[in-house]
Amino acid sequence: MLRIKMRKTYKYRLYPTKRQEAALLATLDICRILYNSCLVDRKNHYQSTGKGLSRMDQQRVLVDDKKRVELLHGIHSQVLQDVLFRVERAYQGFFRRLANNEGKPGYPRLKGEGRYDSITYPQEPGFRVEDGRLRLSKIGTIKIKMHRVLVGQVKTCTIRKDGKHWYACFSVEYIPVKRPVPAKAIGIDVGIKTFATLSDGREIENPKYLRKSETRLVCVQRSLSRKKKGSANRRKARIRVADVYRKTRNQRNDFHHKEARNIVNECGIIAAEDLKIKNMVRNRHLSKSISDAGWGTFLNILAYKAAEAGCRFIRVDPQYTSVICSGCGAAVPKTLAVRVHRCPACGLVIGRDHNAAINVLDKATLPQGLREVTPGESLVQSGHSLNQEAPSVR
């Protein structure tokens, strides 16, 4: 049987010395200047000739520039080439959004000071891990905390600055270990009051990390607003604000990974709604709670863990899942404030989210998707919206 190779990223904390941190910061700033210069060159070339400038054209110029410009001598050549790849991806994203009418296309913008926060070594000769230390070309040997073993063939190494911390992110290619796949199937309905409700009746509580950190966040943001712009104290206050956000983000990611792992370990078929979260966060009453829950990240993590374990992950159309009765298939319209599903046709009384989770599973596993709607109970006739529903914040 052909085994499919997968990609995974391992993230480790770095502990550079003051000299090494200064070298890393200088590298980031030089790469930022190069990135901005490439953007300006592309724009000027198009305005003067009417033709675009390709990455290979800019790479040939970069070879000459590195010989002439002393500032570029201290940067590894492949790190500089990766900057050109980033410029290329920025333009490709712009033209894709323009072609698909994805709202504002967002022309690539210049990066201000401190806005370029990572560099990438595309191949292993530029970096090497040995005896608990990471050797980076042109930078030095940095202490790294290898809290878990790297499994697979390392492809790239990205050095990232997050607030006052530094991290090394290794992208590896590996073949997943084959394991028995559970026969259990589960449907998932995500929400706000309850983070997720499963079709077997279990509920995963919403930790609401951002809401819990709001008191601390208000204090540090108020302190930041009182500092003089450009001062050292303002820079320190910005780092304190970033620390609060980083802790919240790390708590949420840890929660997502653990819950996704628990589901994948128990189930062989996993069904979830294919939500358009970008549209849902336009609701100004729910946007903060939706962003705090992080449904999109959780479902993406669940999808890759399922693929790694050999499980089936199915995204289904969210229409009707909260309306149709999971017992008899009758349409039971209800407002978002109604949290209990009561079917007048069959007498089923069940939690609204539990009912939706069962319908999600039915859509994924039954040949015809959802059960047929009872004659005379057409969803369109009932006046119920066909759009996906946002969960209640109550």
N, C-alpha and C positions, 0 to 999 in steps of 0.2 A: 504493500500500500504506500502511495506517495505521501510523504510527510511535508506539510507546508511550513516554510520558514516565516517567522514573525519578527517584528521589531518591538523592542521595549526600551525604556529609558530608566537608568538608575541614577539617583541623585544623592550626592555626598557633600558633607560640610567640609569646607577648606579653612585652614588656619594660617594665612600668610603672615610673614613678618612685616614690619613697617616698610622696609625697603621693597619687599615683594609687592605689597599693596600699592605702593607708589608706582611701581612698574606696571601693575595691572591697570591702575587708573589712567596712566599715561597712554597705555595701549588702547583703552576704550576711547579716550579723547581723540587720538589720531585716527582711529577707525571711524569715529563720528564725523570728523572733518572730511575724510575721504568719501564717506557716504554722501554727505551734502554736496561735495564737489562733483560727484558723479551725477547726482540729480540735476544740478545746474547745467552741467555739460550736455546732458540729454535734452533738456528744455531749450537751451540756446541753439543746439545743432538742428533741432526740428524747426525752430523759428527762422533760422537762416537758410536751410536747404529744403525744408518740407519733408524730410525723411528722418526716420528714427535712428538712434545710435544703438547698436547691439552690444551685448556683453563682451563678445570677442573683440570688438573694436576698442572698447574701454580697457580690456585686459592687455592689449598690445601697447596702449599708451601707458598703462601702469608699469609695465616692464621697463620702459624708458625712464619713467618718473622715479622708480626706485633706485636707479643708477645715479640720478642727478640730485634728488632730494635726500639730504642727510637724515631728516626726521623719520623716513620710512625704513632706514637701515636696521633699526632696532625692533622691527615687527616681522614676525615669521611670514614668509611669502604666501603660504596657504591661508593664513588668517586674512590677509589683504584680499586675496581672491574670493574668499567667502563674502566679503563686503559687497563685491560686485554681484554675487549671486542674490544677495538680499535686495539690492536695487532692482535686479531683474524680476524677482518675485513680487516686489511692490508694484511694478508696472504691469505685470501679468494680472495681478489682482484687480488693478484699476480698470484695465480693458475688459476683463471678465465681467465685473460689475456693470460696466457701461453697456456691454452687449446684452446682458440679461435684465437690464432695467432694475437693478437691485437698489432702488432708492438713490441716495447721493453716492456717486461712484467713488468719491474721495481720492482726489489726485495726490500722489505721493508728496509728503511734506518734509521740509528740512527738520532735522533733529536738534533741539537746543541742548545747552550744557546739562549733563546729567541724564539725558533722555536715551542715550545709547548705553545699554546695561549688560551686553554680553558679547563675547567673541567665540568663534568656533574653529577648532582644529579638525579639518575634514579627514585627515589620515593619521595613522598611529606614529609615523616617524616624528611628528611634531609634539607628541605627548607619550608618556609611558608611566605606568603605575608599577612601583617596585618598593617592597618593604615598608608599606604604610605611608608612602610619600608619592606625590605626583610631580613628575618632571615635565615642565613646559618649556619648549624652545623659546629662547630670548627672554624668559622670565626667571627660571630657576626651579629648584626642587621645593615643593610646598607640602606641608603636613596636611594629610587628608584622613578623615575618620571613616574607615571602611566598615560600616555597621552591618553590612551584608555582603555576601560573595557575589562577584560579577559572574553571571552565567551567560555564555554565548560569545560570539565574536564581536569585539568592540569595533564600531564603524567610525563614530565621531565623538569628540569631546567638546562640550560647550561650557565655558566659564561664565558664570552669571553672578552679578551683584544684586542683592536683594536687601535694601536698606543698608545696614552696616555689616551684613553677613555676606560671605562668598560661598558659592556652591559649584561643584563640578557635576555636569550631567552627561553620562555616557549613554549613547545610543548603541544598542547591541542587537545583533541578528542571531536568532536561536530557533531550535526546533522544539516545540512544546512536548513535554513528557506525556505519553498516552496514559490515561487512567479510565476506570469504569465510569460511564455516564449514568447518573441516576435516571430512573424512569419517570419521576414526578414532574408534572407540568404545573406552572404557576402563572397567574396573571397579576399585574401590578398597576395600581391606580395611585399616582402621586398627588399630594395635596399640600396644604399649608398648616392647617390645624394638626393633622397627622401627616408626617412626611410621606409615608407610603402605606397603603392598605393592600394586603395580599388576598388572593382569591380563596385561600384556606381560612380566612378570618383574622389572621394575625395583623397587628398594626405596629408600624415603626414610628416611634415618637419623633417629633421635629425638635432638634436641639436648639434652634434659633440662636446661633452663635453671635450673629451681628447684633441682634436685639439685646443680648446679654452684655455686649461690650460697649453699648451706646453711652453709658455713664462715663466710662473711662475715655471714650473717644471725644465726648463733648469737652472734657477737661483739657486734653492735649491740643485739640483744635482751637479752643479759646486762647490757650497759651501761645500757640503759633500766630494767631491773628494780632497779638499784641507786640510781637517782635518786629524790630526794624528790618525792612527789606534789605537783603545783601549782607546782613550781619552774621557773625559766627553763631550767635544764639538762635537766630532764625533757622540756620542749617541744622542745629541740634534739635530744635523743636520739630522740624520736618521729619527727622529720623524717628522721633518718638511717635509721631502720627503713623508713619510707615510701619513701625513695630506693632502697633495695635492692629492694623489691617493685616499684617503678615500672620500674626498669631491667629486671628479669626479665620483667615484663609487656610492655614495649616490644620486647624481643628476641623473645619468643614471637609477638607480633603481626606483626613484620617477617618472621619465618620463615613464618608462615601465609600472608601476602599473596604472598610471592615464590613459594612452592610452588604455591599456587592459580593464580597467573598462568601459571606454566609449564605446568600441566595444561590450562588453558583455551586457551592458544595452540596446543596440539597436537591437541586432541580436540574433536569436535563432539557426541558423546554421552558423558556422564559418569554413572556409576552408583555409588552408595554405600549402605551399610547405614543404615537408619532406626533408629538406636540410641536407647534410653531411658537417657540418661546419668545422669539423676537417680537412677534405680534402681541403676545400676552402681556409683556412688560410695558406696553403702551398704556395700559390701564393704571392711571396714577394712584389709585387706591390700593392696588395689589402689587405694584412693581417692586417695591422694597422687599416685601415678604417673599415674592417669587425669586428674586435674586439671592436673598439670604438662604433659601432652601437649596438652590443650585441643582435643579432637576436635570438640566442639560448635561452638566458634568457627571452627575451620578449615572445617567443612562449611558453615556459614552464609556465610562469605566465599566459598567455592567456588560456592555456589548463586547469590549475587548477581553474581559475576563472569561466571558462565555465562549468566545472563539478560541481562546487559549486552552480551555478545558474540554473543548469538543462539544459544547452544548449548543442548542439552537436558540438564537435570540431573534424575536420577531417583533417588528414595530407595526402596529395596526392603526387604522383610521379612528380617531377619537370620537367621531360623530355617533350620537345616539347611546353611547355607553352608559350615561347617567340616566337615560330616559326609559329605555326598554327594561322590562321586568326580566330578571335572570331565571325566574321560575316558569313563566308561561309565554313570554315574548310580547306581552301587551305593552302599549306605550303609556307611560305614567309621567306626564309633564310635571315638573316641579321647579320652584325657584331655588337660587343658590342658598337661601336661608334655611330651606328644608333639608335636614341632615339624615332623615330616616326615610327609607323607601317603603311605602305601603301600597300594595297592589290591590285594587278593588276587584280584579278578575279572579285571582287565585288565592288572595288573602295572605300573600307572602309579606312579612315584616322583617326588614333587614337594613343594616346600615347603608346609607347612600353610596359611600365609597366602596364598601364590600360588594354591593351589587354591581358597581361599575367594574371592579376588578374581575368578577366572574364573567362579565360580558366581554372584557378585553381578552380573557383566555378563550372564550367561545369563538371570538372573531379569528383568533390565531389557529385554532385546532379543528373547529367544525368545518365540514366541506362547504357549507353555504354561508359561513361566517356566523353572524348573529341569527338567532331564531327568528322565524317569520313573525312579522307584526300581526296581531289579531285583526281580522277584517273589521273595517269601520273605525279602526284606531290609527289611521295614517298619521305619521309624524308631521307631515306637512299640513294636514287638515287640523291637527291639534294646535297649530300656531307656534310650535316649539322651534327655536332657532337651530339651524343646521351647523352653526359654528361650534368649535370646541369650547368647553366651559372652563372658566377659571375657578379653582376651589374657593370656598368661603374662608375668610380670615377669622371667623368667629371661633 
